[in-house]
């Protein structure tokens, strides 16, 4: 037998709470600052870097290193 749930009531003028989905501090970086991503694939970081550039307008550069990836703000 299916369980019956009560029908929700409509409520008006309720503000949608803001969600901070920023996991990495891209917007706080200054030129010359870098982030280290240990044991990460450079292709995954490349996608994150590209999206961060689109959101912030910053120029970011990345390099694949021995044990991970480092991303610098260069402009």
N, C-alpha and C positions, 0 to 999 in steps of 0.2 A: 504494500500500500504506500502511495506517495505521501511524503510529508508536506503539509500545507504551510506556507509562509504568509504572514500578514502582508497586505498590499500597502506599500509605502505611501505616505501623504506627500503632496507637492508642497515645497517650501520656496518662497520667492525671496529675492534680494539677499542671498547668502553668498558671501565673497569666497572665491576659490583661493585656497592658501597657496602662497608661492613655494616653489620647490627649488632648492639649490642642488642642481645635479652636477655641479663642477667638482670633480674628484681631484684634479690636479690644479695647482695655483698658477695657471697660465697668465691670468690678468695681473698678478702681483709681480711678475718678473720684470726686471730692468735689463737693459742691453748689457750683455756679458754674463748674465746669470744662466745657470744650466740646471737641468733635471737629469738624474741618473735612474735608469730603469734596468735593474739587474736581472739577468736571465730571461730577457724578453726578446721576442722575434722582432727584427727591424721592420718587417712589413706591418705588423700590428701597430707599432709606434708611429710609423709613417702615416697611417690613417688618422690617428689621434692628433699628430702634429698638423696635418693638413686642415682638419676640422677646427683646431684651435686657431690657426692662422685666419681662417674665414671668420670666426666669431670675434677675434680681438683686433684684427688688422695688423698684428705683429708679423715680422719676418722671423721665422724659426728655421734652424738648421740642425740636422742630426747626423751622427756618425755611429756606425756599428763598431763596437770595440770588443775586446777579448771576451768579457763575461756579461755583455749586455749592450744597451744603447744609451747614448747621452744626447740630449737636445739642448741647444743654446738659443737664446734670443739674440738675434744679430741686428735687428732693426725695428 
